[in-house]
Amino acid sequence: MYRAGQEEINEVSEVLRSKKWFSRSPSDGHLREAIRFEDEWAEMVGTDYALLMCGGGTAGLTCAMAGLGIGPGDEVIVPAYTWMATATSVLSAGAIPVLAEVDETLALDPADFERKITPNVKAVLPVHMLGRAADLEPILAIAREHDIKVIEDSCQMDGGSYHGRRTGSWGDAGVFSFNWFKIISAGGEGGCLVTSDRTLYERAVIFHDSGSAFRPQAGELTEPIFVAQQYRTDEVSAAIARVQLQRLEGILADLRRNARGLEQRLTDGGLTIAPNNDIEGDCGICVALRFESEQQTRRFAEAAGVSGYCGLDHGKHVFTEWTPLQEKRVMHHPAMNPFHFEQNKGLRMQYDASVCPKTLDWLGRTFFLATGPDLTDAQLDEIASKCIDGIQALVG
Ligand SMILES: *Cc1c(COP(=O)(O)O)cnc(C)c1O
């Protein structure tokens, strides 16, 4: 969350004063914040439907799995560099995540995705890490050829785009996060699923509100109601999300101006920027610097003393840090652990460092330099000069 102010306070006050806080009630006098947000978000992204929910992007990803009917016996390809929730959402559906390498752009390597395809692979989850798009065109082409569904994890890319179209609108479904660490926030937590597939949408609606049989809008659904989870959003969160959406284009414009300005200064100073699948659609959250080796990255980091981190230090975004997966600890009861399911016998369940060595190599050779929408030119100059001094210390 980069910006918030009086507008959020005003909207929340209005909702609170209305005393109509339930997001799914179409009754008179209701402000319909959640329903309006969904219309606005779907229009911005370019899909027919959006479903706002609590439970975050993690819930959104799980709803997408449910919407596609992914379950036991299925494998889902997940890049080895992403927030752990991308992989855990697959397990929540009873399926098994299979790791694939990221390439030099730090997003899913289309070639490794293709190599990992077996008849058990039912879906792929390209992730747009740090506001940088995965290479969706080759990924979609490969997926279509093998009848594999595509769920875009756009949790770190609220409002970004790829080849002129918003991320989230390319795959069968897309998922955004509005937790506090993301570009915009729905009051600290929140997630949104988008799709243009009516069946997927209905099944996601049912999954996110297993009591929906008792609500009026359930009558519009043609898919049969089943029992699942309760991830309904509330009007206060939705009101905040609507104001945040109005801020989004301004935040992105400022982030992009600063990131591109910083990159220009750094390339002029002899630093190497990691390739990006679509620099115009990139959100500008960070600048990714590329080095020859992990040792060089670390020496640079020490010498430059700027705000940022080596990719390997990105905590639970790096697959080697996914301890519960490595130890196969899932769910509260052993019989509900997908790693024990009969249908999952023989599927690939390996998550140690040997599975994706190239990912570790690229992460070790990357320094993510922090940017921000409100950095001044003088601050950008200062960051750039520290980096240029840092690289000279390396060479010298
Ligand atoms: C934040 C994030 C999610 C979902 O996180 P929530 O906290 O559940 O909103 C999923 N994938 C990625 C890549 C993320 O960064």
The ligand as an SDF file (V2000), in Angstrom:
LIG
                    3D

 15 15  0  0  0  0  0  0  0  0999 V2000
    0.6810  -11.7300   -1.8110 C   0  0  0  0  0  0  0  0  0  0  0  0
    0.7390  -12.8480   -2.7370 C   0  0  0  0  0  0  0  0  0  0  0  0
   -0.2510  -13.8360   -2.7800 C   0  0  0  0  0  0  0  0  0  0  0  0
   -1.4570  -13.8620   -1.8830 C   0  0  0  0  0  0  0  0  0  0  0  0
   -1.2510  -13.3430   -0.6580 O   0  0  0  0  0  0  0  0  0  0  0  0
   -2.4450  -12.9530    0.3410 P   0  0  0  0  0  0  0  0  0  0  0  0
   -1.6950  -12.5500    1.5320 O   0  0  0  0  0  0  0  0  0  0  0  0
   -3.2540  -14.1760    0.5150 O   0  0  0  0  0  0  0  0  0  0  0  0
   -3.2380  -11.8410   -0.2620 O   0  0  0  0  0  0  0  0  0  0  0  0
   -0.1460  -14.8250   -3.7320 C   0  0  0  0  0  0  0  0  0  0  0  0
    0.8640  -14.8520   -4.6010 N   0  0  0  0  0  0  0  0  0  0  0  0
    1.8250  -13.9220   -4.6110 C   0  0  0  0  0  0  0  0  0  0  0  0
    2.9000  -13.9820   -5.6470 C   0  0  0  0  0  0  0  0  0  0  0  0
    1.8080  -12.9090   -3.6660 C   0  0  0  0  0  0  0  0  0  0  0  0
    2.7840  -11.9990   -3.6600 O   0  0  0  0  0  0  0  0  0  0  0  0
  1  2  1  0
  2  3  1  0
  2 14  2  0
  3  4  1  0
  3 10  2  0
  4  5  1  0
  5  6  1  0
  6  7  2  0
  6  8  1  0
  6  9  1  0
 10 11  1  0
 11 12  2  0
 12 13  1  0
 12 14  1  0
 14 15  1  0
M  END
$$$$
